[in-house]
């Protein structure tokens, strides 16, 4: 306690006072420390099994906070342990707190305890209060909880299964889905389902099985939504009562006894709505303020509405509709259900339907009961409906009346639409369009056609109702006067009479004017748009007709008429087909015959041609000409833009040309070699190419050109021969001198004038021809080695420069040797031994009888290096005329004691590169006198060789290579030069 200080008048001693104050403070602290929290008493439990809530109440305790402990009794598991704040009820003096269980309260027994708490200090626990569950041993049956529970969509629900005594738990299924369970007690098991989906009208089954299929139990759960109505409003129909309507909103998925119930101004409302989602309730008296409450097991929802009755008038539908009809108009009448409408200002809407089209009429007035319908069509069915609303403070249209069907009376038909078709031979046909149902005004019985000439009827004909064309033929139109006019009229007839006639003037003479330029019409949307220049002569307007362009005679034509003030139109037709070309013509109409003004052509849709061209090929030398025919008009199916020419290379096509000129239907492929070719020609439109026509051709040699080439070659050759002949003729003297000189007669000593006896030819004993060959030599070429026979005396000495008998034949030796490819170079032998050894090869001695034998010739060659080869070769080239060749004479054995004579000085071989054949019929001489002088005493001519056994000249070897020739002699070369450069001798 605080210490109170008082100031006495007398000053007491201070020490005892302070001691008393301290003692009182200590007593106060001790009294606070000894305050003890009371234990809660009279703990009671009030369970609500449906809501799974327990109301806990107790007495005593000055504390405001308490610890609450809830245990599962059997397993002693904690279910809930929290500190809660609870105030004392001043009336009853008890504390109360509500606990909501996740699991149904029937699942197992629960133990409740409570104690007071003040900060960190707590009282003792109260006595335990047990809430008994249904898993007691005394309850031996299978059970499952909760039963028939209604929960909201998306919530979580725990289900428990209590198995029978001495039974085993099996499994639990939610809507046939196996769930994981947990154990609550010895016999109780629980499962929890989260995010539950809406259930059907019969709910969702939850089943618990024991260890056998015969042991089972289950429950049903209904999952839905609380109600949420909308669009709540009230109105009056009879100006007295009220009809309230609202929308039920989303489906609650709760049906039957669990469905939503409605209260209107706290009165049960019987739903008499016509639609499932639209609700309606009728109240006998109007109330300006309305309240709607919607209630189901998951909650409730309320709406309010306020309005005056005069602002919410909605008339009922007219009843008992009737009609009075004529050909062009009708009157519709009706009745009202309530007599109060007789003084009510109404506005009504009439809907008239005919042939799929609708027309609306609006009328107004007090108590309106009828409406007049005008501008109807004869012989036509109509359907009429009427609805009305309040003219003042209009709220809503009332409901439509029942449909009323009526048909107007018949009438004479409308005038038919008539046109004509003219052929080029002055024949044609009158055509008219069939009248529609709305134009015929009744059943058409036929048509009357009249022919007028100069306003007089010349012919009249009745045709059936199914006939829409009548042919005509104008014979001798030139005989008609120019002022005469041929007119045709057509009238339609039905039971009520005949229509007004429609006339068309037939042109007597077709104008021979130049053809009009044809333009292209473009199709867009559903037809062709056409434009033209106005024609002042078109006093009666224009006619545009069209037909298939492939038709030429009595074509099925369609047409439309255009007013005179218009210069454009859009033509439509259900008969337009893709890929068909249409001719569109524009005519001006007046009192006279129609006159053609303009023409178009067009396609509804262009396609690729349906057929290909007929392709043919023609060879022209090394070129190929492709030609093809034109595609028929009805097969083009579009405007042709050109042709593509391809060459086929197996499976590929190579474009050769694109021909945009439609008049050019040929193409030349130039410069081809011999062989087979395949060409394809494809016509194309804006839609693409056709399949193409293919033709093959094999290019063969051009025989005409071959003949021309042969003739040209022969002509050139003949001209050359004539030229050579002419030149030779002009220079004949020089030619004779060069090729055929005069041969002087031989001058022989002695007297040859006496008669000669027989000539005894004896061969000289030493004038023989030896052929000596070595078989091991493989000579590819043979040359002539000439060895002059030396004069020997009886003692074997050489006679040197002694006179030689010219009548004695000269013996030359011929050796078969391989000709060296190198040029022949004459060598001087340095010894007789080498000379002898060089001629050790095979040789042939040839005897010559010459006119002059004053000298001998020896052609000898060195071996090609004795160190490189042991072979001794000698090359010999003898000039004989202009050609040298190999020679094989007739042979006889000869003594081998000939000795070669070496020249004292070298002999330069004029043409050593030639080792050719030998011709005996020639004069052996050198090419010039200078060469003869350089050769010393060698004779310029050796004469002709003869065989030892024959007096005839020896011939050359025909087996030698005749292509190897020596070059022309210098004389022949000079002759050719003189031939080209010299003048006439």
Protein Blocks (a to p, Z undefined) as FASTA:
>chain_A
ZZdddddfbdcdfklmmmmmmmmmmmmmmmmmmpccdddehiacdddfklopacdddeeh
jbfbdcdddddfklopafbdcdddddddfklopacdddddfbdfklpccdddddddehja
ccddddddddddfkbfklmbdcdddehiacdehiacdddddddehiacfbdceehiacdd
ddfblmbccdddehiacddfkopadddddfbfklccddddddddddddehiacddfklpa
ccddddebjaehighjlmccddeehiacddfbfbfklccdddfbdcfbdcdddddfkbcc
dddddddfklmcccdddehiaddddfkbccdddddfblklmmpccdddddddeehiacdd
ddddehiabdcdehiaehiacddddddddfbhpfbdcddddddddddddddddddddddd
ddfkopacdddddddfklnopacfbdcddddeehiafbdcdddfkbcbdcdddehkllpc
fkbccddddddddfkbccddddddddfbdcfbdcddddddddehjaccddddddfklmno
padddddfkbcghpacddddddfkbcbdcdddfkbcghiacddddddddfbdcddfbdcd
ddfbacddfbdcddddddehjaccdddddddfklnopacfbdcddddehjaccdfbdcfb
lklccdcdehiaedddddddddddfkbccebpaddddddddfklmmmmmmmmmmmmmmmm
mmmmmmmmmmmmmmmmmmmccddddddedjfkbccddddddddfklccdddddfkbccfb
dcddddddddddfkopaekjaccdfkbccddddddddddfbdcdddddfbfklmmmmmmp
ccdddddddfblcbccddddddehjklpccdcddddddehjbccddddddddddfkbccd
ddfbdcddfblmbccdddfbbcdddfbfklmmmnojacfbgbjaddfkbcbdcdddfkbc
fklccdddfklmmmmmmmmmmccZZ
